[in-house]
Amino acid sequence: MSVKLTQDLSFSLLNTGNITVVATVDNVNAQNQLVISGAGFYSGVSVVRVVNSVETPIRGATNFPISGASTIAFTDYEAPLDTPVKYRAILDGELTVDSNTVTIVTDGRTFWLKDVILGAFSCKVKVEAMSDVVRPANVLGQFKVINRQNPILVTDVRQGRTGTMTLSAFSTGDIAAILNIINSGNTLLFQAPASANFPDMYFQAGDVTQTWRGTSSALIHSFTVPFTETDAPSGTAFTVAGNNWLLVTQFGTWQDVENKRLTWLDVFETPFSEADASPIFVPDIIDTFSRTVSNGWGVTDDGTAWTNVNGSASDYNVTPGAGSILQSTTGVFKYSLVSPGSAAFNNCNQFVTVKTTGLGSVTGSTVNIVELIARYQDSSNYYRLLAHIQTGGNNVSLYIIRVVGGVTTNLVTSVGSGVTWADNTNYTLKAGVVGGTLSIAFWQGEFENDPGSWIATVNDSSITATGKLGCESNVNTSNGNLPITTFFSKYKATALT
């Protein structure tokens, strides 16, 4: 008996050193992945999330059978945002092994709606407004007493939060995502960035009101969602966050699905990726510049970060309604770039609406008042599609320029747009890059007024890799109008899949 105990103990201690618990962050889906290795000797494991010494069980990871498996993986869909967490694996109720510490990082403006049972419905949302939050009293009964002025109240713990949140949607994909998760009828999880000081909340949605404003491609939908806080739902997640029916439709035929997914369980539980098939729908990148940012442009309405190149940080600012680039010297190419989250933007249309307020008549030399950047690899390799204000009348001509290895080549040179530039007037530049075809259009007005035709098109296949997109302006040497500020009021990039 003594020998057996010693042998079992030595075997257990020997394997303890080989057990690893590794946590990794999936910032795209706001979740953490956990892999436990080397625990095949044990019969079962439970995993808890540890935040500030408080342990919370992970959904689907309580008394999980190991059955000799060398590796076990779990996903924590409910980890808090912007908060350091670690995980503790408890093997056979005795041995504990901790993971590394990880943090789901947001930009401070990202909110999530999650269905912790049907993870495929979870989505990022833009919170337009949050009402006052009420925590109702829980009065179980009120009794009047003879000869007493005041009644006797029987109360219990105060109820959870109630109120109304308003969510904004800027694209067909955003609208579908919000409707899908609300229509499930399940208890949902609302997560806010740590800077919002709004603790994670499980809730049931009340009667939802959908409204919209704007016109055409600038249409914005708002969803007013009454909420009542509830306890976390029980049960195990049935789908992988990030998977949804739109991704299944990426496959050309059902045979293509069967070639990649052998069973319905595989369809539910295997993450989809761009390697499976080309995306059928990718949300637009949209910016209406409805914020205040100094020394930069911040992030777009859909949460994509702008990065400024060249000039001083103070040359780039946003006031509600417009981002701006200041040109105080000639010959400096100043641009702000976004990095698309999908390779689908290798083929895309970009739109930007701009104006000036104090330019007047262009003198000395021309002004490249607005440019759109495509397939930007670095400052020596990208495409420029631009509107160029001429001297002697402010006529606008169009150029398509290739920059490869730092060498600039005009592919389209000084094609007339039929437009004359004037201050305090909105103009829109449209640029298309599809395969080896580059196209440009320009008109007076908003980008919703798209005439639907190109002014110039050219073929070039020098740059084929997906790259950054963005906006640029510059002033040619000898111009006499400095300083010049270009105001960008709307930007949109649409992937063409």
LUMMI-138078 format. One record per residue (C-alpha): residue number from 1; residue in one letter; x, y, z. Coordinates in Angstrom, 1 decimal, padded with zeros to 4 digits. Example, Ala and Ser with C-alpha at 12.3 -4.5 7.8 and 13.67 -1.06 7.14 Angstrom:
% residues 2
NODE; 1; a; 012.3; -004.5; 007.8;
NODE; 2; s; 013.7; -001.1; 007.1;
END
This chain:
% residues 497
NODE; 1; m; 000.0; 000.0; 000.0;
NODE; 2; s; 002.8; 002.3; 000.9;
NODE; 3; v; 004.7; 001.5; -002.3;
NODE; 4; k; 001.7; 002.1; -004.5;
NODE; 5; l; 001.0; 005.5; -002.9;
NODE; 6; t; 004.6; 006.5; -003.5;
NODE; 7; q; 004.5; 005.4; -007.1;
NODE; 8; d; 001.3; 007.2; -007.8;
NODE; 9; l; 002.6; 010.4; -006.1;
NODE; 10; s; 005.9; 010.3; -008.0;
NODE; 11; f; 004.1; 009.8; -011.3;
NODE; 12; s; 001.8; 012.7; -010.6;
NODE; 13; l; 004.6; 015.0; -009.6;
NODE; 14; l; 006.6; 014.0; -012.7;
NODE; 15; n; 003.7; 014.9; -015.0;
NODE; 16; t; 002.9; 018.2; -013.2;
NODE; 17; g; 006.1; 019.8; -014.7;
NODE; 18; n; 004.9; 018.8; -018.2;
NODE; 19; i; 001.5; 020.4; -018.0;
NODE; 20; t; 001.1; 023.8; -019.7;
NODE; 21; v; -001.8; 026.2; -019.8;
NODE; 22; v; -001.4; 028.7; -022.6;
NODE; 23; a; -003.8; 031.6; -023.2;
NODE; 24; t; -003.9; 033.7; -026.4;
NODE; 25; v; -006.0; 036.7; -027.3;
NODE; 26; d; -008.3; 036.9; -030.3;
NODE; 27; n; -008.9; 040.7; -030.4;
NODE; 28; v; -010.9; 040.4; -033.6;
NODE; 29; n; -013.7; 038.4; -031.9;
NODE; 30; a; -013.0; 039.8; -028.3;
NODE; 31; q; -012.3; 036.4; -026.8;
NODE; 32; n; -009.5; 034.3; -025.4;
NODE; 33; q; -008.3; 030.9; -026.5;
NODE; 34; l; -006.9; 028.4; -023.9;
NODE; 35; v; -004.9; 025.3; -024.6;
NODE; 36; i; -004.0; 022.8; -021.9;
NODE; 37; s; -001.3; 020.3; -022.9;
NODE; 38; g; 000.3; 017.3; -021.1;
NODE; 39; a; -002.7; 016.5; -018.8;
NODE; 40; g; -003.6; 013.1; -020.3;
NODE; 41; f; -002.8; 011.3; -017.1;
NODE; 42; y; -005.8; 013.1; -015.4;
NODE; 43; s; -009.4; 012.1; -015.8;
NODE; 44; g; -011.0; 015.6; -015.8;
NODE; 45; v; -010.4; 019.3; -015.7;
NODE; 46; s; -012.2; 022.5; -014.7;
NODE; 47; v; -011.1; 025.9; -015.8;
NODE; 48; v; -011.7; 029.3; -014.1;
NODE; 49; r; -011.0; 032.8; -015.1;
NODE; 50; v; -009.1; 034.8; -012.5;
NODE; 51; v; -009.6; 038.6; -012.4;
NODE; 52; n; -008.3; 040.5; -009.4;
NODE; 53; s; -008.1; 037.2; -007.4;
NODE; 54; v; -011.8; 036.4; -008.1;
NODE; 55; e; -012.4; 033.1; -009.8;
NODE; 56; t; -015.2; 032.6; -012.4;
NODE; 57; p; -015.9; 029.3; -014.1;
NODE; 58; i; -015.5; 029.2; -017.9;
NODE; 59; r; -018.5; 028.2; -019.9;
NODE; 60; g; -018.2; 024.6; -021.0;
NODE; 61; a; -015.1; 023.9; -018.9;
NODE; 62; t; -016.4; 022.5; -015.7;
NODE; 63; n; -015.6; 018.8; -015.0;
NODE; 64; f; -014.6; 018.4; -018.6;
NODE; 65; p; -013.4; 014.8; -019.3;
NODE; 66; i; -009.8; 014.5; -020.5;
NODE; 67; s; -010.1; 010.8; -021.6;
NODE; 68; g; -006.3; 010.6; -022.3;
NODE; 69; a; -006.3; 013.6; -024.7;
NODE; 70; s; -002.8; 015.2; -024.9;
NODE; 71; t; -004.3; 018.6; -025.8;
NODE; 72; i; -007.6; 020.3; -024.7;
NODE; 73; a; -008.8; 023.6; -026.0;
NODE; 74; f; -011.4; 026.0; -024.6;
NODE; 75; t; -012.7; 029.4; -025.7;
NODE; 76; d; -013.7; 032.1; -023.2;
NODE; 77; y; -016.3; 034.3; -025.0;
NODE; 78; e; -017.1; 036.2; -021.8;
NODE; 79; a; -013.7; 037.6; -020.8;
NODE; 80; p; -013.8; 041.3; -019.9;
NODE; 81; l; -012.4; 043.9; -022.2;
NODE; 82; d; -009.2; 045.9; -021.5;
NODE; 83; t; -008.7; 043.8; -018.3;
NODE; 84; p; -005.8; 041.5; -017.5;
NODE; 85; v; -007.0; 038.0; -016.9;
NODE; 86; k; -005.3; 034.6; -016.3;
NODE; 87; y; -006.8; 031.1; -016.3;
NODE; 88; r; -006.5; 028.3; -013.7;
NODE; 89; a; -006.9; 024.7; -014.7;
NODE; 90; i; -007.9; 022.4; -011.8;
NODE; 91; l; -007.1; 018.8; -012.6;
NODE; 92; d; -009.1; 016.1; -010.8;
NODE; 93; g; -010.2; 018.7; -008.3;
NODE; 94; e; -006.7; 018.8; -006.8;
NODE; 95; l; -003.8; 020.0; -008.9;
NODE; 96; t; -003.9; 023.6; -010.2;
NODE; 97; v; -001.9; 025.1; -013.1;
NODE; 98; d; -002.1; 028.8; -014.0;
NODE; 99; s; -001.8; 030.3; -017.5;
NODE; 100; n; 000.0; 033.4; -018.6;
NODE; 101; t; -001.9; 036.7; -018.2;
NODE; 102; v; -003.6; 038.1; -021.3;
NODE; 103; t; -005.7; 041.2; -022.1;
NODE; 104; i; -008.3; 041.8; -024.8;
NODE; 105; v; -007.4; 045.2; -026.0;
NODE; 106; t; -009.9; 047.7; -027.6;
NODE; 107; d; -009.5; 051.2; -029.0;
NODE; 108; g; -011.6; 052.6; -026.1;
NODE; 109; r; -014.6; 053.0; -028.4;
NODE; 110; t; -015.4; 049.4; -029.2;
NODE; 111; f; -018.6; 047.8; -027.6;
NODE; 112; w; -019.7; 044.2; -028.1;
NODE; 113; l; -023.0; 042.4; -028.1;
NODE; 114; k; -022.5; 038.7; -027.5;
NODE; 115; d; -024.7; 035.7; -027.5;
NODE; 116; v; -022.7; 033.4; -025.3;
NODE; 117; i; -024.8; 030.3; -026.4;
NODE; 118; l; -024.9; 031.1; -030.2;
NODE; 119; g; -021.5; 032.7; -030.5;
NODE; 120; a; -021.8; 033.2; -034.2;
NODE; 121; f; -024.3; 036.0; -033.6;
NODE; 122; s; -021.8; 038.1; -031.5;
NODE; 123; c; -020.9; 041.4; -033.1;
NODE; 124; k; -019.1; 044.7; -032.5;
NODE; 125; v; -021.5; 047.6; -032.2;
NODE; 126; k; -021.3; 051.4; -032.1;
NODE; 127; v; -023.2; 052.9; -029.2;
NODE; 128; e; -024.8; 056.2; -030.2;
NODE; 129; a; -026.4; 056.9; -026.9;
NODE; 130; m; -027.1; 055.4; -023.5;
NODE; 131; s; -030.0; 056.5; -021.3;
NODE; 132; d; -029.9; 057.1; -017.6;
NODE; 133; v; -029.5; 053.6; -016.0;
NODE; 134; v; -032.2; 052.8; -013.4;
NODE; 135; r; -031.7; 050.2; -010.6;
NODE; 136; p; -035.3; 049.6; -009.5;
NODE; 137; a; -036.2; 048.8; -005.9;
NODE; 138; n; -037.5; 045.3; -005.2;
NODE; 139; v; -040.7; 045.8; -003.2;
NODE; 140; l; -042.4; 042.5; -002.5;
NODE; 141; g; -045.3; 043.9; -000.6;
NODE; 142; q; -046.7; 047.1; 001.0;
NODE; 143; f; -049.0; 046.8; 004.0;
NODE; 144; k; -051.0; 049.6; 005.7;
NODE; 145; v; -051.2; 049.5; 009.5;
NODE; 146; i; -054.0; 050.9; 011.6;
NODE; 147; n; -053.1; 054.0; 013.5;
NODE; 148; r; -049.8; 054.3; 011.6;
NODE; 149; q; -049.0; 057.0; 009.1;
NODE; 150; n; -046.4; 054.9; 007.1;
NODE; 151; p; -046.9; 051.5; 005.6;
NODE; 152; i; -044.7; 048.5; 006.2;
NODE; 153; l; -042.7; 047.5; 003.1;
NODE; 154; v; -041.3; 044.1; 002.5;
NODE; 155; t; -038.2; 044.4; 000.3;
NODE; 156; d; -035.5; 042.3; -001.2;
NODE; 157; v; -032.2; 043.0; -002.9;
NODE; 158; r; -032.3; 045.8; -005.5;
NODE; 159; q; -032.9; 044.8; -009.0;
NODE; 160; g; -030.4; 045.0; -011.8;
NODE; 161; r; -029.9; 047.8; -014.3;
NODE; 162; t; -032.6; 048.9; -016.7;
NODE; 163; g; -032.5; 051.5; -019.4;
NODE; 164; t; -032.2; 052.0; -023.2;
NODE; 165; m; -029.1; 051.9; -025.5;
NODE; 166; t; -029.1; 053.2; -029.0;
NODE; 167; l; -026.9; 051.4; -031.5;
NODE; 168; s; -025.8; 052.8; -035.0;
NODE; 169; a; -025.3; 050.7; -038.1;
NODE; 170; f; -023.6; 052.1; -041.2;
NODE; 171; s; -023.8; 049.2; -043.6;
NODE; 172; t; -025.9; 046.3; -044.7;
NODE; 173; g; -023.7; 043.9; -042.7;
NODE; 174; d; -023.9; 046.0; -039.5;
NODE; 175; i; -027.7; 046.0; -039.8;
NODE; 176; a; -027.9; 042.3; -040.4;
NODE; 177; a; -025.6; 041.6; -037.4;
NODE; 178; i; -027.7; 043.6; -035.0;
NODE; 179; l; -030.9; 042.1; -036.2;
NODE; 180; n; -029.6; 038.6; -036.0;
NODE; 181; i; -028.4; 038.8; -032.4;
NODE; 182; i; -031.5; 040.6; -031.2;
NODE; 183; n; -033.9; 038.3; -033.0;
NODE; 184; s; -032.5; 035.2; -031.3;
NODE; 185; g; -034.4; 036.1; -028.1;
NODE; 186; n; -031.6; 034.8; -026.0;
NODE; 187; t; -030.1; 036.5; -023.0;
NODE; 188; l; -027.2; 038.7; -024.4;
NODE; 189; l; -024.0; 040.0; -023.0;
NODE; 190; f; -023.2; 043.7; -023.4;
NODE; 191; q; -019.5; 044.6; -023.0;
NODE; 192; a; -018.0; 048.1; -022.9;
NODE; 193; p; -014.3; 049.1; -022.9;
NODE; 194; a; -012.9; 049.6; -019.5;
NODE; 195; s; -012.7; 053.4; -020.0;
NODE; 196; a; -016.5; 053.5; -020.1;
NODE; 197; n; -016.8; 052.3; -016.5;
NODE; 198; f; -019.9; 050.2; -017.4;
NODE; 199; p; -019.5; 046.7; -016.0;
NODE; 200; d; -020.4; 043.8; -018.2;
NODE; 201; m; -024.1; 043.2; -018.3;
NODE; 202; y; -026.3; 040.2; -019.2;
NODE; 203; f; -029.7; 041.4; -020.3;
NODE; 204; q; -032.9; 040.7; -022.1;
NODE; 205; a; -033.9; 043.2; -024.9;
NODE; 206; g; -037.3; 044.7; -024.9;
NODE; 207; d; -039.2; 046.1; -027.9;
NODE; 208; v; -036.6; 047.3; -030.4;
NODE; 209; t; -037.2; 050.4; -032.6;
NODE; 210; q; -035.3; 050.8; -035.8;
NODE; 211; t; -035.0; 054.2; -037.4;
NODE; 212; w; -032.8; 055.7; -040.1;
NODE; 213; r; -031.5; 059.0; -041.3;
NODE; 214; g; -029.6; 060.3; -044.3;
NODE; 215; t; -030.0; 059.2; -047.9;
NODE; 216; s; -028.6; 056.7; -050.3;
NODE; 217; s; -025.1; 055.4; -049.4;
NODE; 218; a; -024.9; 057.6; -046.4;
NODE; 219; l; -027.9; 056.0; -044.7;
NODE; 220; i; -027.4; 055.4; -041.0;
NODE; 221; h; -029.7; 053.0; -039.1;
NODE; 222; s; -030.3; 053.4; -035.4;
NODE; 223; f; -031.6; 050.7; -033.1;
NODE; 224; t; -033.2; 051.7; -029.8;
NODE; 225; v; -032.9; 048.7; -027.5;
NODE; 226; p; -034.6; 048.7; -024.0;
NODE; 227; f; -032.7; 046.4; -021.6;
NODE; 228; t; -033.3; 044.7; -018.4;
NODE; 229; e; -030.3; 043.1; -016.6;
NODE; 230; t; -030.5; 039.4; -015.9;
NODE; 231; d; -028.2; 036.7; -014.5;
NODE; 232; a; -025.9; 034.9; -016.9;
NODE; 233; p; -027.6; 032.2; -018.9;
NODE; 234; s; -026.8; 028.6; -018.2;
NODE; 235; g; -025.6; 026.2; -020.9;
NODE; 236; t; -022.7; 025.5; -023.2;
NODE; 237; a; -021.9; 027.5; -026.4;
NODE; 238; f; -023.0; 025.7; -029.5;
NODE; 239; t; -021.2; 027.7; -032.2;
NODE; 240; v; -017.9; 029.4; -032.8;
NODE; 241; a; -017.8; 033.2; -032.5;
NODE; 242; g; -017.1; 034.7; -035.9;
NODE; 243; n; -019.0; 032.0; -037.8;
NODE; 244; n; -022.3; 032.8; -039.4;
NODE; 245; w; -024.5; 031.7; -042.3;
NODE; 246; l; -023.0; 034.4; -044.6;
NODE; 247; l; -019.7; 032.6; -044.4;
NODE; 248; v; -021.3; 029.3; -045.4;
NODE; 249; t; -022.6; 031.0; -048.5;
NODE; 250; q; -019.1; 031.8; -049.5;
NODE; 251; f; -018.8; 028.3; -050.9;
NODE; 252; g; -019.8; 027.9; -054.5;
NODE; 253; t; -021.6; 024.6; -054.2;
NODE; 254; w; -022.7; 022.3; -051.4;
NODE; 255; q; -020.0; 019.9; -052.5;
NODE; 256; d; -017.5; 022.6; -051.7;
NODE; 257; v; -018.9; 022.7; -048.1;
NODE; 258; e; -018.7; 018.9; -047.8;
NODE; 259; n; -015.1; 019.0; -049.0;
NODE; 260; k; -014.2; 021.2; -046.1;
NODE; 261; r; -016.7; 020.2; -043.4;
NODE; 262; l; -017.5; 016.5; -043.0;
NODE; 263; t; -020.4; 016.9; -040.6;
NODE; 264; w; -022.9; 019.5; -039.4;
NODE; 265; l; -021.0; 019.6; -036.1;
NODE; 266; d; -017.9; 020.6; -038.2;
NODE; 267; v; -020.0; 023.4; -039.8;
NODE; 268; f; -020.9; 024.7; -036.3;
NODE; 269; e; -017.6; 024.3; -034.5;
NODE; 270; t; -014.8; 024.8; -037.1;
NODE; 271; p; -013.8; 028.4; -037.5;
NODE; 272; f; -014.2; 029.8; -041.0;
NODE; 273; s; -011.4; 031.7; -042.6;
NODE; 274; e; -010.6; 033.4; -045.9;
NODE; 275; a; -008.7; 030.2; -046.8;
NODE; 276; d; -012.1; 028.4; -047.1;
NODE; 277; a; -013.5; 030.7; -049.7;
NODE; 278; s; -013.6; 034.3; -050.9;
NODE; 279; p; -015.8; 036.4; -048.7;
NODE; 280; i; -019.2; 037.2; -050.3;
NODE; 281; f; -019.8; 040.3; -048.2;
NODE; 282; v; -017.3; 042.6; -046.4;
NODE; 283; p; -018.6; 045.7; -044.5;
NODE; 284; d; -017.6; 049.1; -045.8;
NODE; 285; i; -015.0; 051.3; -044.1;
NODE; 286; i; -016.9; 054.5; -043.4;
NODE; 287; d; -016.0; 057.8; -041.7;
NODE; 288; t; -018.3; 060.8; -041.2;
NODE; 289; f; -015.8; 062.5; -038.9;
NODE; 290; s; -018.4; 063.1; -036.2;
NODE; 291; r; -015.8; 063.5; -033.4;
NODE; 292; t; -013.1; 065.8; -032.1;
NODE; 293; v; -009.5; 064.7; -032.4;
NODE; 294; s; -006.3; 066.8; -032.2;
NODE; 295; n; -003.0; 065.8; -033.8;
NODE; 296; g; -004.5; 062.9; -035.8;
NODE; 297; w; -007.7; 061.5; -037.2;
NODE; 298; g; -008.5; 058.9; -034.6;
NODE; 299; v; -010.6; 056.0; -035.9;
NODE; 300; t; -013.4; 055.7; -038.5;
NODE; 301; d; -017.1; 055.2; -037.7;
NODE; 302; d; -016.6; 051.4; -038.0;
NODE; 303; g; -013.5; 051.4; -035.7;
NODE; 304; t; -010.6; 051.3; -038.2;
NODE; 305; a; -007.6; 053.4; -037.1;
NODE; 306; w; -006.2; 056.2; -039.3;
NODE; 307; t; -002.4; 056.6; -039.5;
NODE; 308; n; -000.9; 059.9; -040.6;
NODE; 309; v; 002.2; 060.1; -042.7;
NODE; 310; n; 004.5; 063.1; -043.2;
NODE; 311; g; 004.2; 066.6; -041.8;
NODE; 312; s; 003.6; 067.4; -038.1;
NODE; 313; a; 001.0; 065.7; -036.0;
NODE; 314; s; -000.7; 069.2; -035.6;
NODE; 315; d; -001.3; 069.2; -039.4;
NODE; 316; y; -004.0; 066.5; -038.9;
NODE; 317; n; -007.2; 067.3; -036.9;
NODE; 318; v; -010.9; 066.4; -036.7;
NODE; 319; t; -013.7; 068.6; -035.7;
NODE; 320; p; -017.3; 067.4; -035.8;
NODE; 321; g; -018.1; 067.1; -039.5;
NODE; 322; a; -014.6; 067.1; -041.1;
NODE; 323; g; -011.1; 065.8; -040.9;
NODE; 324; s; -008.5; 068.2; -042.1;
NODE; 325; i; -005.0; 068.3; -043.5;
NODE; 326; l; -003.0; 071.6; -043.3;
NODE; 327; q; -000.5; 072.4; -046.0;
NODE; 328; s; 001.9; 075.1; -044.9;
NODE; 329; t; 004.8; 074.3; -047.2;
NODE; 330; t; 005.0; 073.1; -050.8;
NODE; 331; g; 006.2; 069.7; -051.9;
NODE; 332; v; 005.2; 067.7; -048.8;
NODE; 333; f; 002.9; 064.7; -049.5;
NODE; 334; k; 000.6; 064.4; -046.4;
NODE; 335; y; -001.7; 061.5; -046.2;
NODE; 336; s; -003.8; 059.5; -043.7;
NODE; 337; l; -004.1; 055.8; -044.1;
NODE; 338; v; -006.3; 052.9; -043.0;
NODE; 339; s; -005.4; 049.2; -042.9;
NODE; 340; p; -008.4; 047.2; -044.1;
NODE; 341; g; -009.2; 044.1; -042.1;
NODE; 342; s; -009.8; 042.0; -045.2;
NODE; 343; a; -007.9; 041.1; -048.3;
NODE; 344; a; -011.2; 041.7; -050.2;
NODE; 345; f; -010.2; 045.4; -050.2;
NODE; 346; n; -007.5; 044.6; -052.7;
NODE; 347; n; -010.3; 045.3; -055.2;
NODE; 348; c; -012.4; 048.3; -054.0;
NODE; 349; n; -014.0; 051.7; -054.7;
NODE; 350; q; -013.1; 054.6; -052.5;
NODE; 351; f; -015.0; 057.8; -052.2;
NODE; 352; v; -014.1; 061.0; -050.4;
NODE; 353; t; -016.0; 064.3; -050.1;
NODE; 354; v; -013.9; 067.5; -049.6;
NODE; 355; k; -013.9; 071.3; -049.6;
NODE; 356; t; -011.8; 074.3; -048.9;
NODE; 357; t; -012.8; 077.6; -047.2;
NODE; 358; g; -010.0; 080.1; -048.1;
NODE; 359; l; -008.2; 078.9; -051.2;
NODE; 360; g; -009.5; 081.5; -053.7;
NODE; 361; s; -007.9; 081.5; -057.1;
NODE; 362; v; -004.9; 079.1; -057.5;
NODE; 363; t; -001.7; 081.0; -058.3;
NODE; 364; g; 001.9; 080.2; -058.9;
NODE; 365; s; 001.5; 076.5; -059.4;
NODE; 366; t; -001.1; 073.8; -059.2;
NODE; 367; v; -002.6; 072.2; -056.1;
NODE; 368; n; -003.3; 068.5; -055.7;
NODE; 369; i; -006.2; 069.3; -053.4;
NODE; 370; v; -007.3; 065.7; -052.8;
NODE; 371; e; -005.9; 062.2; -053.6;
NODE; 372; l; -007.0; 058.7; -052.9;
NODE; 373; i; -004.4; 056.1; -052.1;
NODE; 374; a; -004.7; 052.4; -053.1;
NODE; 375; r; -002.6; 049.3; -052.5;
NODE; 376; y; -000.1; 051.2; -050.4;
NODE; 377; q; 002.8; 049.0; -049.5;
NODE; 378; d; 005.2; 051.7; -048.3;
NODE; 379; s; 006.0; 055.3; -049.2;
NODE; 380; s; 007.8; 054.0; -052.4;
NODE; 381; n; 005.1; 051.6; -053.7;
NODE; 382; y; 001.4; 052.6; -054.1;
NODE; 383; y; -001.2; 054.1; -056.5;
NODE; 384; r; -002.3; 057.8; -056.4;
NODE; 385; l; -005.6; 058.8; -057.9;
NODE; 386; l; -006.0; 062.6; -057.6;
NODE; 387; a; -007.8; 065.8; -058.4;
NODE; 388; h; -005.6; 068.6; -059.5;
NODE; 389; i; -006.6; 072.3; -059.4;
NODE; 390; q; -005.0; 074.3; -062.3;
NODE; 391; t; -003.9; 077.9; -062.2;
NODE; 392; g; -005.7; 080.4; -064.4;
NODE; 393; g; -009.3; 079.5; -063.6;
NODE; 394; n; -009.4; 076.7; -061.0;
NODE; 395; n; -010.3; 074.0; -063.5;
NODE; 396; v; -010.0; 070.5; -062.0;
NODE; 397; s; -008.0; 067.8; -063.9;
NODE; 398; l; -007.5; 064.2; -063.0;
NODE; 399; y; -004.4; 062.0; -062.7;
NODE; 400; i; -003.7; 058.4; -062.0;
NODE; 401; i; -000.1; 057.9; -060.8;
NODE; 402; r; 001.9; 054.8; -060.1;
NODE; 403; v; 004.8; 054.9; -057.6;
NODE; 404; v; 007.1; 051.8; -057.7;
NODE; 405; g; 010.5; 051.7; -056.1;
NODE; 406; g; 010.2; 055.4; -055.4;
NODE; 407; v; 009.8; 056.2; -059.2;
NODE; 408; t; 006.7; 058.1; -060.1;
NODE; 409; t; 004.9; 057.4; -063.5;
NODE; 410; n; 001.8; 059.2; -064.8;
NODE; 411; l; -000.6; 056.6; -066.1;
NODE; 412; v; -003.3; 059.2; -066.8;
NODE; 413; t; -002.3; 062.8; -067.2;
NODE; 414; s; -004.4; 065.9; -066.8;
NODE; 415; v; -007.8; 064.6; -068.0;
NODE; 416; g; -010.4; 067.3; -067.7;
NODE; 417; s; -013.2; 066.7; -065.1;
NODE; 418; g; -015.5; 069.4; -066.4;
NODE; 419; v; -015.6; 070.9; -062.9;
NODE; 420; t; -014.3; 074.3; -061.6;
NODE; 421; w; -013.2; 074.5; -058.0;
NODE; 422; a; -014.8; 077.0; -055.6;
NODE; 423; d; -014.5; 077.5; -051.9;
NODE; 424; n; -017.2; 076.4; -049.5;
NODE; 425; t; -018.5; 073.8; -052.0;
NODE; 426; n; -018.4; 070.0; -051.6;
NODE; 427; y; -016.7; 067.9; -054.2;
NODE; 428; t; -016.3; 064.1; -054.4;
NODE; 429; l; -013.4; 062.1; -055.7;
NODE; 430; k; -014.0; 058.4; -056.5;
NODE; 431; a; -011.2; 055.9; -057.2;
NODE; 432; g; -011.6; 052.3; -058.3;
NODE; 433; v; -008.9; 049.6; -058.3;
NODE; 434; v; -010.0; 046.2; -059.6;
NODE; 435; g; -007.4; 043.7; -060.7;
NODE; 436; g; -005.2; 045.6; -063.1;
NODE; 437; t; -007.8; 048.3; -063.9;
NODE; 438; l; -007.6; 051.7; -062.3;
NODE; 439; s; -010.5; 054.2; -062.7;
NODE; 440; i; -011.2; 057.8; -061.5;
NODE; 441; a; -014.2; 060.1; -061.4;
NODE; 442; f; -014.9; 063.5; -059.9;
NODE; 443; w; -018.0; 065.6; -059.4;
NODE; 444; q; -019.5; 068.5; -057.5;
NODE; 445; g; -021.6; 067.3; -054.6;
NODE; 446; e; -021.7; 064.5; -052.0;
NODE; 447; f; -020.7; 060.9; -052.8;
NODE; 448; e; -024.3; 059.9; -052.8;
NODE; 449; n; -024.6; 061.9; -056.1;
NODE; 450; d; -022.4; 059.4; -057.9;
NODE; 451; p; -023.1; 059.7; -061.6;
NODE; 452; g; -022.2; 056.0; -062.0;
NODE; 453; s; -019.6; 056.5; -064.8;
NODE; 454; w; -015.8; 056.9; -064.8;
NODE; 455; i; -014.0; 059.8; -066.4;
NODE; 456; a; -010.7; 058.0; -067.0;
NODE; 457; t; -009.6; 054.3; -066.8;
NODE; 458; v; -006.2; 052.7; -067.3;
NODE; 459; n; -004.7; 049.2; -067.0;
NODE; 460; d; -001.6; 048.6; -064.9;
NODE; 461; s; -000.5; 045.5; -062.9;
NODE; 462; s; 002.7; 046.7; -061.3;
NODE; 463; i; 001.2; 046.6; -057.8;
NODE; 464; t; -001.1; 043.6; -057.1;
NODE; 465; a; -000.8; 043.0; -053.3;
NODE; 466; t; -003.4; 044.2; -050.9;
NODE; 467; g; -002.3; 047.4; -049.1;
NODE; 468; k; -003.5; 050.3; -047.1;
NODE; 469; l; -006.0; 052.8; -048.4;
NODE; 470; g; -006.4; 056.5; -047.6;
NODE; 471; c; -006.5; 060.2; -048.4;
NODE; 472; e; -003.7; 062.6; -049.4;
NODE; 473; s; -003.2; 066.2; -050.4;
NODE; 474; n; -000.1; 068.2; -051.4;
NODE; 475; v; 000.9; 071.6; -052.9;
NODE; 476; n; 003.3; 071.9; -055.8;
NODE; 477; t; 006.4; 074.0; -055.6;
NODE; 478; s; 005.9; 077.8; -056.3;
NODE; 479; n; 002.3; 077.8; -055.3;
NODE; 480; g; 001.2; 081.2; -053.9;
NODE; 481; n; -001.8; 080.1; -051.9;
NODE; 482; l; -000.3; 078.8; -048.7;
NODE; 483; p; -001.4; 077.9; -046.1;
NODE; 484; i; -004.1; 075.6; -047.5;
NODE; 485; t; -006.4; 073.4; -045.5;
NODE; 486; t; -008.4; 070.6; -047.1;
NODE; 487; f; -011.5; 069.5; -045.2;
NODE; 488; f; -012.6; 065.8; -045.6;
NODE; 489; s; -016.2; 065.4; -044.6;
NODE; 490; k; -017.0; 061.8; -045.7;
NODE; 491; y; -014.9; 058.8; -046.6;
NODE; 492; k; -016.0; 055.3; -047.7;
NODE; 493; a; -014.2; 052.3; -049.0;
NODE; 494; t; -016.3; 049.4; -050.5;
NODE; 495; a; -014.7; 046.0; -051.2;
NODE; 496; l; -015.6; 044.5; -054.6;
NODE; 497; t; -015.7; 040.8; -054.1;
END
